[in-house]
Amino acid sequence: MFNKEDLLKLANMPMPFGKYRGKVLIDLPEEYLLWFAKRGFPGGELGRLMQLALEIRINGLEGVLKPLKGSRTGQT
């Protein structure tokens, strides 16, 4: 399911490219994540985290990550 490291990364990792470059992954608009879901997520860890962000957004669980924002452990 969710592991601590992934949740920390979602709450702190910036999007590395595109329209929302620099925006924290969990803060990406749901429409943007849905666009990737239709077209294909990037490969590797970024794509996996974006898929997780979408699931969290769809289920309204973003609030769970608020305490993790700004955590140094999640910084990359």
Order of alpha helices (4+ residues) and beta strands (2+ residues): alpha-alpha-alpha
